[in-house]
Structure formats: structure tokens, C-alpha cells
Amino acid sequence: MGNWHYQVMRHKDSLGEDYYAIHEYYNMDGSGAWTENPVDVEGESVGDLKKSLLRMLNDIDKHGVKDFG
């Protein structure tokens, strides 16, 4: 069974330079799918924002960086 997590993805800009963004990522049996656009950080309260940011930080530590595309 797969699951969603936050994932840092390495992108290339129009000049070929790297930049990084956080996407939602779905991993199932070794293959992955991710959101086309990076995620926004928003919530109904400051507490919601903090929870989202902490999840993102934990997932960055756990899952590292993948190349976009």
C-alpha cells in the first residue's frame, strides 16, 4: 500500500540552474507520482501552519531530494 508525503524536488530553471521546491509525493511499490506544482503552506490557524511546516521538515529529513521530471 502506498502513502503520501512531502518531498523536496530538484528542478531546473530556463538557464539550467537548480532550484528546489516541496511537492506532495505518492510512493507505491517503488514507483512514485507527485504534484505538478509545489505545495503552498496555508491553514486556518497559526497552529495549522506550524503542523504543516513540521511535517515538511520531518519528511525532508526522512526522504531527501528527488529530481523533478
N, C-alpha and C positions, 0 to 999 in steps of 0.2 A: 504494500500500500504506500502511496506517495504522500508527501506533505509540502505545504507552502512554507517558505521562509524568506527573509530579506537577504539579498545577495548584492555585493558590490560587483559591478560590471565595468570592465575597461573598454572604453570607446576610442575611436579615432576621429579627430575633427577634420575639417576640409583641408588642412595643411599636413595631415598625417600625425599630428601630435596626440598623445594620450590624454584622456580625461576620464574621470571616474564618476559613477552615479549609482544610487541604490535602486534596485528593482525588486519586485516580488518574483520569486523563483519557485517553480514546482519541480521536484525531483521524484521520478518514479522508475524504479528498477534500472538505475544507471543513466537514464536519459533525462534531459531537462527541458523545460519550457519557461519562458519569462515574459513579463510585461514589456510591451514595446517601448513605453515611456517610463522614465524614472518615477518613483513614488513621491508624493508630497507629504509633508509632515503637517497634519492638522488634527484637531479634535474638538470636542465640546467643552473641554476644560484644560487648564494647565496640567492637571494630573494625567489626563489622556495623552497629552503631548509627551510628558515625561515617560510614560509607559511605552509609547511607540519608539521613542529615542533609545531607551534601554534595550528593547527588543532588537532594534537595529544594531546597536553596539555589540550585543551578545552574538548575534548572527554573523557579524563581520569577523569577530574572533573565531567563531566556530567554522565558518565556511570559506573564508578567504576571498580571493578575487577570481572571477572568470572573465574570459573575453566575450564581449557582446558580438553577436552575429553568428 
